Amino acid sequence: MNCGIDLITPNMKSASPLILLLFLSVLLTSCDKKAVIKVKGTGFDYNAVISIFPTVNSSKPILVKSLKSEKQEYSLRLEKSGYGRVELNSNGNRSFWIYLGEGVQEINFDIKTRFDYPVTYSSSSEGQEIINFYHLEAKALQAVKDSLQLAKETLNKSTSETVVAAANNYNHWVELKDKQHYNIVKDFSQKYPNSLFTLIVIQDDNLLAQNGKDYLQLISRLPEEVRDSFVGKQLIAQLSESLGREIGSKMAVVSGTDPQGNAFDAKILKKVNLFICWVSYDDTSRENNEALVALYKQYKDRDVEFIGVSLDKHKAWWTTVIKDDKLTWPQYSDLLHAKSPNFGRLCPQRLPYMFLTDKEGNILSQDLGVKNVELDLETYLAPKSGSIL
């Protein structure tokens, strides 16, 4: 069926607006992709429920059904094929990835599978790739999990003489377990270079920013159609921005002006500079201000500058809080709120966010909490080893 505008005929152009609206509603509905999911379940309790969401971040399911330990068939409409989310409510809740494509797809669930991923079979190649990823992950993590459990038992049995060594060994295995995700994604991408699921699981990494350089290199080796996909371009942009905030990197240029309309000038930078990304209506930002005012009085004469970068939209709100909270250090904003280039370049999509730079604008430390600002300031104000006072 052609879903283009040419389906509106000359006769229909003279129809009433209501008739045209009804026609377009039917037309758009009929343009949805039809999907049939044939499900075979094993090991579910009598009140098990399956909910299917069209994307991982969707809040509204497109299907909610009772799930029995027998064959069932569900029909649903999709706006487009892609990776969605399934929630299973059976002896506890599970949420996991699934591939949703038009046409008929067979899926087998086994709630008692030894793998964390309860899908044991998918007739689609994309669905089978997801299964293979989680099997690969389970095998790769098993050895680390065994070592981590042994390290934990050793730590629990340690004495005052051995506790430090035992704790260091335990922390080593915790860090290795966290970093293992990158290695698993790398192995998966080599086996399935054309799979878009590689991009999905990169986004899932809790250490995404920490592994940013490695992931950018990994993505650069993927086929062009994967890199140039919507998710690929989005992920490359996200990782590139986060790398611009890495320690040792040159900070991005501040967008905006001070309340008097003067643009940011790097000449105001001192030996150590605390950049404070904030917004006037945020409670945590306001709470931080009280502690920062005290710190500024303590450090402003020690070659330290505080610089506020507001992500506000309304100038009146911004300037009122500056006055009410007695913020006497330089303040800048482009009043573009979420559309500000300061989001991403200077700070991630969360506020408040603070980082330190030197006089040249090189980032010294990042993601500071208000309680550890003083320690970092003292660290970078201290003379370098071997300096003559």
Helices and strands as residue ranges (DSSP letters): G 5-7, H 10-13, H 17-30, E 33-42, E 49-53, E 63-66, E 71-78, E 82-89, E 93-100, E 103-110, E 119-122, H 125-156, H 163-191, H 197-203, H 212-220, H 224-227, H 230-243, G 266-268, E 272-278, H 283-299, E 304-310, H 315-324, E 331-333, G 337-339, H 342-345, E 353-357, E 363-365, G 370-372, H 373-381
